[in-house]
Amino acid sequence: MRLLYLGDIVGRAGRKLAVEKIPELRKTLQLDFVVINGEHAAAGFGITAKICNELFAAGVDVISTGNHVW
């Protein structure tokens, strides 16, 4: 099994890069599972449902969070 775990995706720039690169990485590295930490995805302060859906559509399987999501 090939797993990719990416640490904090921060703000719009981090989301844009993740959405652009994850499909390519999944294919190139033959990834089975992609996990990211999204607790800073909304301008560095938490995450929204819209952002979650955007990341899932790009090929993310699991979005982890931490204390900054509250």
C-alpha positions in Angstrom: 0.0 0.0 0.0 1.3 3.4 -0.9 0.3 6.3 1.4 1.0 10.0 1.1 0.6 12.2 4.2 0.9 15.9 3.7 1.2 18.2 6.8 -0.6 21.5 7.1 -2.3 22.8 4.0 -2.3 26.5 4.8 -4.6 29.0 3.1 -5.5 29.5 -0.5 -2.0 29.0 -1.8 -1.7 25.6 0.0 -5.1 24.5 -1.2 -4.3 25.5 -4.8 -1.1 23.6 -4.8 -2.7 20.5 -3.2 -5.6 20.5 -5.7 -3.2 20.9 -8.6 -0.6 18.3 -7.6 -2.5 15.6 -5.7 -4.1 14.0 -8.9 -0.7 14.0 -10.6 1.0 12.5 -7.5 -1.6 9.8 -7.1 -1.0 8.8 -10.7 2.8 9.1 -10.8 3.4 7.5 -7.4 0.6 5.0 -7.8 -0.8 6.1 -4.4 -3.5 4.1 -2.7 -4.4 6.6 0.0 -3.9 10.4 0.5 -4.2 12.1 3.9 -3.7 15.8 4.6 -3.9 18.0 7.6 -6.4 20.7 6.9 -6.7 22.6 10.1 -5.3 25.7 8.6 -6.8 25.4 5.1 -9.3 28.3 5.5 -6.9 31.3 5.6 -4.9 29.6 8.4 -8.0 29.3 10.6 -9.8 26.0 10.4 -11.5 24.4 7.4 -14.9 24.8 5.7 -17.2 22.2 4.1 -16.5 23.8 0.7 -12.8 23.4 1.2 -13.2 19.8 2.3 -15.3 19.0 -0.8 -12.7 20.7 -3.0 -9.9 18.6 -1.5 -11.9 15.4 -1.7 -12.6 16.0 -5.3 -8.9 16.4 -6.0 -8.2 12.9 -4.6 -7.7 13.4 -0.9 -9.1 10.4 1.1 -8.9 11.7 4.6 -8.5 15.2 6.1 -7.1 15.3 9.6 -7.4 18.3 11.9 -6.1 19.5 15.3 -6.8 22.0 17.9 -6.9 24.9 15.4 -10.1 23.6 13.8 -12.3 24.7 16.7 
